[in-house]
Amino acid sequence: MFRRISLCLGLVALQAHAAPSWQPFVEPYNQLFPSLEIATATLASDPDDADPAVLGDQQGLIGVELSGAPAGARFELVVRVPGLARDSRLAGTIPDLDQSLNLAPTMAWDFPALAAIRQPRPANIEFELSLDGQSLGTRIQRVRVRSVNDALYYIDEEGEDDDLDFNWLFAAYVNEDHPAVDAILKEALDSGVVDQFDGYQSEDADSVLKQVYAIWHVLQQRGIRYSSITRTASTQDKVLSQHVRFIDESLAMTQANCVDGSVLIASVLRKIDIDPVLVLVPGHMLLGFALDAEGSEMAYLETTMLGDVQPKAEDVKVHLKGRAGLSVDLEASLANFEAALSAGQEQIDEAGNAFDDEDNADYQIIDIEAAREYGVMPITR
C-alpha cells in the first residue's frame, strides 16, 4: 500500500527517549514504474493538500519512514539509483509532530534512461540517512524496475477503501507530438478522403467524422490488426498493470490491442485539435471523440475492429449514412468504420449511468485535455 503517515500507537509516549529508527520504502510494493515517473514529472501538488508529516515530495514513491527523531534535529537523506538517477538529496529540520515521518526527496531521474527500459529488471536503491551530522547508516532496497510499456492502472488492497486507481496513466501513452503522427496525416491527405484537417473550424459534425475516417482509413491501409497481448510480468497480484505499445511500435508491428489502438488514434486526433477521450468499460477500452468544440456531442469507436475488413482493390464511391459529402474509394473500408462507430455507441448505451459513479474504476472516461491540464504528460522515448 502507498504509505501514509499513521500514529505510532505504543511508541508515542516513549519517542523522546527512544533511538531514531528508519526504514526505506519504494512504492508500489517495491516496484518502480518508469511510465509513472515520466508521466508525472511535471505534476504539481496542491499546497492545500500537503501532509505535514511528509517532508519533501508530497507524492514521492521513494524515501524513508523515520520515527523517534527529536524535534528540531537536522536530517539529510541521500537516495541513489545507479544508472537511473543522480544522487537525490533531501535536507531539513524534524518538525514537532507526535508521529512518524516520511522523507521523500524529489528524485533526479535520468528520464531518457527510464524511457529506454523495455523489459523488467532488478535494481538496487541505496538510502543514506544522517541526523544532526551523525550517520544512521546506509540501507539497500532491491526493487523490480518495470518496462516503460507497463502502465500501472490499479492497486488492489485488502480493504476496498484503500484501493488506488491509476487509470489516468493511460493518457500518458497518447502522444500528439510523436513524429509518426505527421506521417499519418500526410498519408490521409494524400488519400484524397479530406482536403485538410481543420478540427472544429467548420462547426460541422459531418466534417469532423470525415477527418476521423480519413485517419482510420490510413491505419487500415497500413494493415493494423487486433492483437490481444496485454500480459505483463509481475509477481505482485495487488499491482495491476497492462502492456501498452507506443505509437511507433503499433505501426511497426501492425498490431494493436484495445488500448494500443485507442491511444494511437487519440494521438492523431489531438494533433488536429479534435478532442479525444479514452473510455474504460470492464476489461476493455474504446475511443471517444467530441463532434464539436464544446463536447456536447460525442462519437465512439471500437478500435479493435480496425483490421476486421480487408479493403477491396476496386474503386467504389460511397457515402457514410447521414454524413453527406463523405466519399471514399473503398466501400469495405467505410463500412468497417461505420460498424466500429455503431459498436462503440452500443457499448456506451449498454453502460448506461455507470460512468456517473466517479468511484467506479471499471467505467471511466479519461479526458486527454483534462489530463494534460492536470500535468500528465506524454511519455517520449
Contacts in CASP RR format, 6 or more apart in sequence:
PFRMAT RR
TARGET T0000
AUTHOR 0000-0000-0000
METHOD contacts of the structure
MODEL  1
MFRRISLCLGLVALQAHAAPSWQPFVEPYNQLFPSLEIATATLASDPDDA
DPAVLGDQQGLIGVELSGAPAGARFELVVRVPGLARDSRLAGTIPDLDQS
LNLAPTMAWDFPALAAIRQPRPANIEFELSLDGQSLGTRIQRVRVRSVND
ALYYIDEEGEDDDLDFNWLFAAYVNEDHPAVDAILKEALDSGVVDQFDGY
QSEDADSVLKQVYAIWHVLQQRGIRYSSITRTASTQDKVLSQHVRFIDES
LAMTQANCVDGSVLIASVLRKIDIDPVLVLVPGHMLLGFALDAEGSEMAY
LETTMLGDVQPKAEDVKVHLKGRAGLSVDLEASLANFEAALSAGQEQIDE
AGNAFDDEDNADYQIIDIEAAREYGVMPITR
1 27 0 8 1.000
1 28 0 8 1.000
1 155 0 8 1.000
1 157 0 8 1.000
1 162 0 8 1.000
2 27 0 8 1.000
2 28 0 8 1.000
2 61 0 8 1.000
2 155 0 8 1.000
2 164 0 8 1.000
3 25 0 8 1.000
3 27 0 8 1.000
3 65 0 8 1.000
3 102 0 8 1.000
4 51 0 8 1.000
5 51 0 8 1.000
5 53 0 8 1.000
5 54 0 8 1.000
5 99 0 8 1.000
5 100 0 8 1.000
5 101 0 8 1.000
5 102 0 8 1.000
6 99 0 8 1.000
6 100 0 8 1.000
7 98 0 8 1.000
7 99 0 8 1.000
8 15 0 8 1.000
8 67 0 8 1.000
8 99 0 8 1.000
8 100 0 8 1.000
11 18 0 8 1.000
11 67 0 8 1.000
11 68 0 8 1.000
12 98 0 8 1.000
12 99 0 8 1.000
15 67 0 8 1.000
15 68 0 8 1.000
15 98 0 8 1.000
16 70 0 8 1.000
18 68 0 8 1.000
19 68 0 8 1.000
20 66 0 8 1.000
20 67 0 8 1.000
20 68 0 8 1.000
20 69 0 8 1.000
20 131 0 8 1.000
20 136 0 8 1.000
21 66 0 8 1.000
21 67 0 8 1.000
21 68 0 8 1.000
22 64 0 8 1.000
22 65 0 8 1.000
22 66 0 8 1.000
22 67 0 8 1.000
22 129 0 8 1.000
22 136 0 8 1.000
23 64 0 8 1.000
23 65 0 8 1.000
23 139 0 8 1.000
24 62 0 8 1.000
24 63 0 8 1.000
24 64 0 8 1.000
24 125 0 8 1.000
24 127 0 8 1.000
24 139 0 8 1.000
24 141 0 8 1.000
25 62 0 8 1.000
25 63 0 8 1.000
25 64 0 8 1.000
25 65 0 8 1.000
25 102 0 8 1.000
26 32 0 8 1.000
26 61 0 8 1.000
26 62 0 8 1.000
26 63 0 8 1.000
26 125 0 8 1.000
26 141 0 8 1.000
26 143 0 8 1.000
27 61 0 8 1.000
27 62 0 8 1.000
28 61 0 8 1.000
28 152 0 8 1.000
28 155 0 8 1.000
28 164 0 8 1.000
28 236 0 8 1.000
28 238 0 8 1.000
28 239 0 8 1.000
29 236 0 8 1.000
29 238 0 8 1.000
29 239 0 8 1.000
30 141 0 8 1.000
30 142 0 8 1.000
30 143 0 8 1.000
30 144 0 8 1.000
31 143 0 8 1.000
31 144 0 8 1.000
31 145 0 8 1.000
31 146 0 8 1.000
31 234 0 8 1.000
31 236 0 8 1.000
31 239 0 8 1.000
32 61 0 8 1.000
32 62 0 8 1.000
32 123 0 8 1.000
32 143 0 8 1.000
32 144 0 8 1.000
32 145 0 8 1.000
32 146 0 8 1.000
33 146 0 8 1.000
33 150 0 8 1.000
33 152 0 8 1.000
33 241 0 8 1.000
34 114 0 8 1.000
34 115 0 8 1.000
34 117 0 8 1.000
34 145 0 8 1.000
34 146 0 8 1.000
34 147 0 8 1.000
34 148 0 8 1.000
35 146 0 8 1.000
35 148 0 8 1.000
35 149 0 8 1.000
35 150 0 8 1.000
35 151 0 8 1.000
35 152 0 8 1.000
35 169 0 8 1.000
35 172 0 8 1.000
35 173 0 8 1.000
35 379 0 8 1.000
36 61 0 8 1.000
36 152 0 8 1.000
36 166 0 8 1.000
36 169 0 8 1.000
37 61 0 8 1.000
37 107 0 8 1.000
37 109 0 8 1.000
37 111 0 8 1.000
37 114 0 8 1.000
38 109 0 8 1.000
38 111 0 8 1.000
38 114 0 8 1.000
38 115 0 8 1.000
38 148 0 8 1.000
38 172 0 8 1.000
38 377 0 8 1.000
38 379 0 8 1.000
38 380 0 8 1.000
39 169 0 8 1.000
39 171 0 8 1.000
39 172 0 8 1.000
39 376 0 8 1.000
39 377 0 8 1.000
39 378 0 8 1.000
39 379 0 8 1.000
40 59 0 8 1.000
40 375 0 8 1.000
40 376 0 8 1.000
41 109 0 8 1.000
41 111 0 8 1.000
41 377 0 8 1.000
42 375 0 8 1.000
42 377 0 8 1.000
43 59 0 8 1.000
43 374 0 8 1.000
43 375 0 8 1.000
43 376 0 8 1.000
44 375 0 8 1.000
45 57 0 8 1.000
45 58 0 8 1.000
45 59 0 8 1.000
49 58 0 8 1.000
50 58 0 8 1.000
51 58 0 8 1.000
51 102 0 8 1.000
52 95 0 8 1.000
52 97 0 8 1.000
53 95 0 8 1.000
53 97 0 8 1.000
53 99 0 8 1.000
53 100 0 8 1.000
53 101 0 8 1.000
53 102 0 8 1.000
54 101 0 8 1.000
54 102 0 8 1.000
54 104 0 8 1.000
55 90 0 8 1.000
55 92 0 8 1.000
55 95 0 8 1.000
55 101 0 8 1.000
55 102 0 8 1.000
55 103 0 8 1.000
55 104 0 8 1.000
56 90 0 8 1.000
56 103 0 8 1.000
56 104 0 8 1.000
56 105 0 8 1.000
56 106 0 8 1.000
57 104 0 8 1.000
57 105 0 8 1.000
57 106 0 8 1.000
57 107 0 8 1.000
58 104 0 8 1.000
60 104 0 8 1.000
60 106 0 8 1.000
60 107 0 8 1.000
61 104 0 8 1.000
62 79 0 8 1.000
62 104 0 8 1.000
62 105 0 8 1.000
62 107 0 8 1.000
62 125 0 8 1.000
63 77 0 8 1.000
63 79 0 8 1.000
63 102 0 8 1.000
63 103 0 8 1.000
63 104 0 8 1.000
63 105 0 8 1.000
63 127 0 8 1.000
64 77 0 8 1.000
64 102 0 8 1.000
64 103 0 8 1.000
64 127 0 8 1.000
64 129 0 8 1.000
65 100 0 8 1.000
65 101 0 8 1.000
65 102 0 8 1.000
65 103 0 8 1.000
66 75 0 8 1.000
66 94 0 8 1.000
66 100 0 8 1.000
66 101 0 8 1.000
66 102 0 8 1.000
66 103 0 8 1.000
66 129 0 8 1.000
67 99 0 8 1.000
67 100 0 8 1.000
67 101 0 8 1.000
68 100 0 8 1.000
69 75 0 8 1.000
69 94 0 8 1.000
69 101 0 8 1.000
69 131 0 8 1.000
70 94 0 8 1.000
71 94 0 8 1.000
71 95 0 8 1.000
71 96 0 8 1.000
71 97 0 8 1.000
72 93 0 8 1.000
72 94 0 8 1.000
72 95 0 8 1.000
72 96 0 8 1.000
73 93 0 8 1.000
73 94 0 8 1.000
73 131 0 8 1.000
73 132 0 8 1.000
74 91 0 8 1.000
74 92 0 8 1.000
74 93 0 8 1.000
74 94 0 8 1.000
74 131 0 8 1.000
74 132 0 8 1.000
74 133 0 8 1.000
75 90 0 8 1.000
75 91 0 8 1.000
75 92 0 8 1.000
75 93 0 8 1.000
75 94 0 8 1.000
75 103 0 8 1.000
75 129 0 8 1.000
75 130 0 8 1.000
75 131 0 8 1.000
76 89 0 8 1.000
76 90 0 8 1.000
76 91 0 8 1.000
76 92 0 8 1.000
76 129 0 8 1.000
76 130 0 8 1.000
76 133 0 8 1.000
77 89 0 8 1.000
77 90 0 8 1.000
77 91 0 8 1.000
77 103 0 8 1.000
77 105 0 8 1.000
77 127 0 8 1.000
77 128 0 8 1.000
77 129 0 8 1.000
78 87 0 8 1.000
78 88 0 8 1.000
78 89 0 8 1.000
78 105 0 8 1.000
78 127 0 8 1.000
78 128 0 8 1.000
78 129 0 8 1.000
79 85 0 8 1.000
79 87 0 8 1.000
79 88 0 8 1.000
79 89 0 8 1.000
79 105 0 8 1.000
79 107 0 8 1.000
79 125 0 8 1.000
79 126 0 8 1.000
79 127 0 8 1.000
79 128 0 8 1.000
80 87 0 8 1.000
80 88 0 8 1.000
80 125 0 8 1.000
80 126 0 8 1.000
80 128 0 8 1.000
81 88 0 8 1.000
81 107 0 8 1.000
81 123 0 8 1.000
81 125 0 8 1.000
81 126 0 8 1.000
82 123 0 8 1.000
82 124 0 8 1.000
82 126 0 8 1.000
83 110 0 8 1.000
83 113 0 8 1.000
84 109 0 8 1.000
84 110 0 8 1.000
84 113 0 8 1.000
84 114 0 8 1.000
84 123 0 8 1.000
84 145 0 8 1.000
85 107 0 8 1.000
85 108 0 8 1.000
85 109 0 8 1.000
85 110 0 8 1.000
86 108 0 8 1.000
86 110 0 8 1.000
87 108 0 8 1.000
88 105 0 8 1.000
88 106 0 8 1.000
88 107 0 8 1.000
88 108 0 8 1.000
89 105 0 8 1.000
90 103 0 8 1.000
90 104 0 8 1.000
90 105 0 8 1.000
90 106 0 8 1.000
94 101 0 8 1.000
94 131 0 8 1.000
95 101 0 8 1.000
103 129 0 8 1.000
112 381 0 8 1.000
114 148 0 8 1.000
115 148 0 8 1.000
115 379 0 8 1.000
115 380 0 8 1.000
115 381 0 8 1.000
116 148 0 8 1.000
116 381 0 8 1.000
117 145 0 8 1.000
117 146 0 8 1.000
117 147 0 8 1.000
117 148 0 8 1.000
118 147 0 8 1.000
118 148 0 8 1.000
118 149 0 8 1.000
119 147 0 8 1.000
120 144 0 8 1.000
120 145 0 8 1.000
120 146 0 8 1.000
120 147 0 8 1.000
120 150 0 8 1.000
120 232 0 8 1.000
120 233 0 8 1.000
121 144 0 8 1.000
121 145 0 8 1.000
122 142 0 8 1.000
122 143 0 8 1.000
122 144 0 8 1.000
122 145 0 8 1.000
123 142 0 8 1.000
123 143 0 8 1.000
123 144 0 8 1.000
123 145 0 8 1.000
124 140 0 8 1.000
124 141 0 8 1.000
124 142 0 8 1.000
124 143 0 8 1.000
125 140 0 8 1.000
125 141 0 8 1.000
125 142 0 8 1.000
125 143 0 8 1.000
126 138 0 8 1.000
126 139 0 8 1.000
126 140 0 8 1.000
127 138 0 8 1.000
127 139 0 8 1.000
127 140 0 8 1.000
127 141 0 8 1.000
128 135 0 8 1.000
128 137 0 8 1.000
128 138 0 8 1.000
129 135 0 8 1.000
129 136 0 8 1.000
129 137 0 8 1.000
130 136 0 8 1.000
130 137 0 8 1.000
144 234 0 8 1.000
144 235 0 8 1.000
146 152 0 8 1.000
146 232 0 8 1.000
146 234 0 8 1.000
146 241 0 8 1.000
147 232 0 8 1.000
147 243 0 8 1.000
148 379 0 8 1.000
148 381 0 8 1.000
149 243 0 8 1.000
149 244 0 8 1.000
149 245 0 8 1.000
149 246 0 8 1.000
149 249 0 8 1.000
150 232 0 8 1.000
150 241 0 8 1.000
150 242 0 8 1.000
150 243 0 8 1.000
150 244 0 8 1.000
151 166 0 8 1.000
151 169 0 8 1.000
151 170 0 8 1.000
151 172 0 8 1.000
151 173 0 8 1.000
151 241 0 8 1.000
151 242 0 8 1.000
151 243 0 8 1.000
151 244 0 8 1.000
151 259 0 8 1.000
152 166 0 8 1.000
152 169 0 8 1.000
152 239 0 8 1.000
152 240 0 8 1.000
152 241 0 8 1.000
153 165 0 8 1.000
153 166 0 8 1.000
153 167 0 8 1.000
153 169 0 8 1.000
153 170 0 8 1.000
153 240 0 8 1.000
153 241 0 8 1.000
153 242 0 8 1.000
154 163 0 8 1.000
154 164 0 8 1.000
154 165 0 8 1.000
154 166 0 8 1.000
154 167 0 8 1.000
154 240 0 8 1.000
154 361 0 8 1.000
155 163 0 8 1.000
155 164 0 8 1.000
155 166 0 8 1.000
155 238 0 8 1.000
155 239 0 8 1.000
155 240 0 8 1.000
156 163 0 8 1.000
156 237 0 8 1.000
156 238 0 8 1.000
156 239 0 8 1.000
156 240 0 8 1.000
157 163 0 8 1.000
157 164 0 8 1.000
157 238 0 8 1.000
163 361 0 8 1.000
165 361 0 8 1.000
165 364 0 8 1.000
167 280 0 8 1.000
167 361 0 8 1.000
167 364 0 8 1.000
167 366 0 8 1.000
168 366 0 8 1.000
168 371 0 8 1.000
168 374 0 8 1.000
168 376 0 8 1.000
169 376 0 8 1.000
170 244 0 8 1.000
170 259 0 8 1.000
170 263 0 8 1.000
170 278 0 8 1.000
170 285 0 8 1.000
170 366 0 8 1.000
171 278 0 8 1.000
171 366 0 8 1.000
171 368 0 8 1.000
171 371 0 8 1.000
171 372 0 8 1.000
171 376 0 8 1.000
172 371 0 8 1.000
172 376 0 8 1.000
172 377 0 8 1.000
172 378 0 8 1.000
172 379 0 8 1.000
173 244 0 8 1.000
173 246 0 8 1.000
173 259 0 8 1.000
173 263 0 8 1.000
173 378 0 8 1.000
173 379 0 8 1.000
174 263 0 8 1.000
174 266 0 8 1.000
174 267 0 8 1.000
174 270 0 8 1.000
174 276 0 8 1.000
174 278 0 8 1.000
174 368 0 8 1.000
174 378 0 8 1.000
175 181 0 8 1.000
175 246 0 8 1.000
175 247 0 8 1.000
175 263 0 8 1.000
175 267 0 8 1.000
175 378 0 8 1.000
175 379 0 8 1.000
175 380 0 8 1.000
176 267 0 8 1.000
176 268 0 8 1.000
176 270 0 8 1.000
176 271 0 8 1.000
176 378 0 8 1.000
177 271 0 8 1.000
177 378 0 8 1.000
177 380 0 8 1.000
178 246 0 8 1.000
178 247 0 8 1.000
178 248 0 8 1.000
178 267 0 8 1.000
178 378 0 8 1.000
178 380 0 8 1.000
180 247 0 8 1.000
180 248 0 8 1.000
180 251 0 8 1.000
181 247 0 8 1.000
181 267 0 8 1.000
181 268 0 8 1.000
181 271 0 8 1.000
182 271 0 8 1.000
184 215 0 8 1.000
184 218 0 8 1.000
184 219 0 8 1.000
184 268 0 8 1.000
185 197 0 8 1.000
185 215 0 8 1.000
185 268 0 8 1.000
185 271 0 8 1.000
185 272 0 8 1.000
187 218 0 8 1.000
187 221 0 8 1.000
188 194 0 8 1.000
188 197 0 8 1.000
188 214 0 8 1.000
188 215 0 8 1.000
188 217 0 8 1.000
188 218 0 8 1.000
189 195 0 8 1.000
189 196 0 8 1.000
189 197 0 8 1.000
189 214 0 8 1.000
191 214 0 8 1.000
191 217 0 8 1.000
191 218 0 8 1.000
191 221 0 8 1.000
192 214 0 8 1.000
193 210 0 8 1.000
193 213 0 8 1.000
193 214 0 8 1.000
193 217 0 8 1.000
193 328 0 8 1.000
194 210 0 8 1.000
194 211 0 8 1.000
194 214 0 8 1.000
197 211 0 8 1.000
197 214 0 8 1.000
197 272 0 8 1.000
198 207 0 8 1.000
198 211 0 8 1.000
198 272 0 8 1.000
199 207 0 8 1.000
199 208 0 8 1.000
199 211 0 8 1.000
199 272 0 8 1.000
199 273 0 8 1.000
199 274 0 8 1.000
200 208 0 8 1.000
200 273 0 8 1.000
200 274 0 8 1.000
200 290 0 8 1.000
200 292 0 8 1.000
200 293 0 8 1.000
202 208 0 8 1.000
203 292 0 8 1.000
203 293 0 8 1.000
205 291 0 8 1.000
205 292 0 8 1.000
205 297 0 8 1.000
206 322 0 8 1.000
206 323 0 8 1.000
206 324 0 8 1.000
206 325 0 8 1.000
206 326 0 8 1.000
208 274 0 8 1.000
208 289 0 8 1.000
208 290 0 8 1.000
208 291 0 8 1.000
208 292 0 8 1.000
209 291 0 8 1.000
209 299 0 8 1.000
209 320 0 8 1.000
209 323 0 8 1.000
209 326 0 8 1.000
210 320 0 8 1.000
210 323 0 8 1.000
210 325 0 8 1.000
210 326 0 8 1.000
211 272 0 8 1.000
211 274 0 8 1.000
212 265 0 8 1.000
212 269 0 8 1.000
212 274 0 8 1.000
212 289 0 8 1.000
212 299 0 8 1.000
212 301 0 8 1.000
213 320 0 8 1.000
213 326 0 8 1.000
213 328 0 8 1.000
213 334 0 8 1.000
213 337 0 8 1.000
215 265 0 8 1.000
215 268 0 8 1.000
215 269 0 8 1.000
216 265 0 8 1.000
216 301 0 8 1.000
216 306 0 8 1.000
216 333 0 8 1.000
216 337 0 8 1.000
216 340 0 8 1.000
217 328 0 8 1.000
217 330 0 8 1.000
217 333 0 8 1.000
217 334 0 8 1.000
217 337 0 8 1.000
219 264 0 8 1.000
219 265 0 8 1.000
219 306 0 8 1.000
220 306 0 8 1.000
220 307 0 8 1.000
220 309 0 8 1.000
220 311 0 8 1.000
220 333 0 8 1.000
220 336 0 8 1.000
221 311 0 8 1.000
221 333 0 8 1.000
222 251 0 8 1.000
222 254 0 8 1.000
223 254 0 8 1.000
223 307 0 8 1.000
224 250 0 8 1.000
224 251 0 8 1.000
224 254 0 8 1.000
224 255 0 8 1.000
224 256 0 8 1.000
224 261 0 8 1.000
224 264 0 8 1.000
224 306 0 8 1.000
224 307 0 8 1.000
225 254 0 8 1.000
225 255 0 8 1.000
225 256 0 8 1.000
225 306 0 8 1.000
225 307 0 8 1.000
226 255 0 8 1.000
226 256 0 8 1.000
226 257 0 8 1.000
226 304 0 8 1.000
226 305 0 8 1.000
226 306 0 8 1.000
226 307 0 8 1.000
226 308 0 8 1.000
227 253 0 8 1.000
227 255 0 8 1.000
227 256 0 8 1.000
227 257 0 8 1.000
227 260 0 8 1.000
228 257 0 8 1.000
229 243 0 8 1.000
229 255 0 8 1.000
229 257 0 8 1.000
230 242 0 8 1.000
230 243 0 8 1.000
230 257 0 8 1.000
230 259 0 8 1.000
231 243 0 8 1.000
232 241 0 8 1.000
232 242 0 8 1.000
232 243 0 8 1.000
234 241 0 8 1.000
242 259 0 8 1.000
244 259 0 8 1.000
244 260 0 8 1.000
244 263 0 8 1.000
245 253 0 8 1.000
245 255 0 8 1.000
245 256 0 8 1.000
245 257 0 8 1.000
245 260 0 8 1.000
246 379 0 8 1.000
246 381 0 8 1.000
247 263 0 8 1.000
247 264 0 8 1.000
247 267 0 8 1.000
249 260 0 8 1.000
250 256 0 8 1.000
250 260 0 8 1.000
250 261 0 8 1.000
250 264 0 8 1.000
251 264 0 8 1.000
256 264 0 8 1.000
256 303 0 8 1.000
256 304 0 8 1.000
256 306 0 8 1.000
257 304 0 8 1.000
258 284 0 8 1.000
258 285 0 8 1.000
258 286 0 8 1.000
258 303 0 8 1.000
258 304 0 8 1.000
259 278 0 8 1.000
259 285 0 8 1.000
261 287 0 8 1.000
261 303 0 8 1.000
261 304 0 8 1.000
261 306 0 8 1.000
262 278 0 8 1.000
262 279 0 8 1.000
262 285 0 8 1.000
262 286 0 8 1.000
262 287 0 8 1.000
262 301 0 8 1.000
262 303 0 8 1.000
263 278 0 8 1.000
264 303 0 8 1.000
265 276 0 8 1.000
265 287 0 8 1.000
265 301 0 8 1.000
265 303 0 8 1.000
266 276 0 8 1.000
266 277 0 8 1.000
266 278 0 8 1.000
266 287 0 8 1.000
266 289 0 8 1.000
266 368 0 8 1.000
269 275 0 8 1.000
269 276 0 8 1.000
269 289 0 8 1.000
270 276 0 8 1.000
270 368 0 8 1.000
274 289 0 8 1.000
274 290 0 8 1.000
275 289 0 8 1.000
275 290 0 8 1.000
275 293 0 8 1.000
275 295 0 8 1.000
275 367 0 8 1.000
275 368 0 8 1.000
275 369 0 8 1.000
276 287 0 8 1.000
276 288 0 8 1.000
276 289 0 8 1.000
276 368 0 8 1.000
277 287 0 8 1.000
277 288 0 8 1.000
277 289 0 8 1.000
277 290 0 8 1.000
277 298 0 8 1.000
277 365 0 8 1.000
277 366 0 8 1.000
277 367 0 8 1.000
277 368 0 8 1.000
278 285 0 8 1.000
278 287 0 8 1.000
278 288 0 8 1.000
278 365 0 8 1.000
278 366 0 8 1.000
278 368 0 8 1.000
279 285 0 8 1.000
279 286 0 8 1.000
279 287 0 8 1.000
279 288 0 8 1.000
279 300 0 8 1.000
279 347 0 8 1.000
279 348 0 8 1.000
279 364 0 8 1.000
279 365 0 8 1.000
279 366 0 8 1.000
280 361 0 8 1.000
280 362 0 8 1.000
280 363 0 8 1.000
280 364 0 8 1.000
280 365 0 8 1.000
280 366 0 8 1.000
281 347 0 8 1.000
281 351 0 8 1.000
281 362 0 8 1.000
281 363 0 8 1.000
282 362 0 8 1.000
282 363 0 8 1.000
283 362 0 8 1.000
284 347 0 8 1.000
286 300 0 8 1.000
286 301 0 8 1.000
286 302 0 8 1.000
286 303 0 8 1.000
286 344 0 8 1.000
286 347 0 8 1.000
287 300 0 8 1.000
287 301 0 8 1.000
287 303 0 8 1.000
288 298 0 8 1.000
288 299 0 8 1.000
288 300 0 8 1.000
288 301 0 8 1.000
289 298 0 8 1.000
289 299 0 8 1.000
289 300 0 8 1.000
289 301 0 8 1.000
290 296 0 8 1.000
290 297 0 8 1.000
290 298 0 8 1.000
291 297 0 8 1.000
291 298 0 8 1.000
291 299 0 8 1.000
299 341 0 8 1.000
299 345 0 8 1.000
300 341 0 8 1.000
300 344 0 8 1.000
300 345 0 8 1.000
300 347 0 8 1.000
300 348 0 8 1.000
301 340 0 8 1.000
301 341 0 8 1.000
301 344 0 8 1.000
302 340 0 8 1.000
302 343 0 8 1.000
302 344 0 8 1.000
302 347 0 8 1.000
303 340 0 8 1.000
305 336 0 8 1.000
305 339 0 8 1.000
305 340 0 8 1.000
305 343 0 8 1.000
306 336 0 8 1.000
306 340 0 8 1.000
307 336 0 8 1.000
308 336 0 8 1.000
308 339 0 8 1.000
309 332 0 8 1.000
309 333 0 8 1.000
309 335 0 8 1.000
309 336 0 8 1.000
310 332 0 8 1.000
311 330 0 8 1.000
311 332 0 8 1.000
311 333 0 8 1.000
312 330 0 8 1.000
312 331 0 8 1.000
312 332 0 8 1.000
315 329 0 8 1.000
316 329 0 8 1.000
316 330 0 8 1.000
316 331 0 8 1.000
317 327 0 8 1.000
317 328 0 8 1.000
317 329 0 8 1.000
318 327 0 8 1.000
318 328 0 8 1.000
318 331 0 8 1.000
318 334 0 8 1.000
318 335 0 8 1.000
319 325 0 8 1.000
319 326 0 8 1.000
319 327 0 8 1.000
320 326 0 8 1.000
320 334 0 8 1.000
320 337 0 8 1.000
320 338 0 8 1.000
321 338 0 8 1.000
326 334 0 8 1.000
328 334 0 8 1.000
351 363 0 8 1.000
354 360 0 8 1.000
354 362 0 8 1.000
354 363 0 8 1.000
355 363 0 8 1.000
355 364 0 8 1.000
355 365 0 8 1.000
357 363 0 8 1.000
END
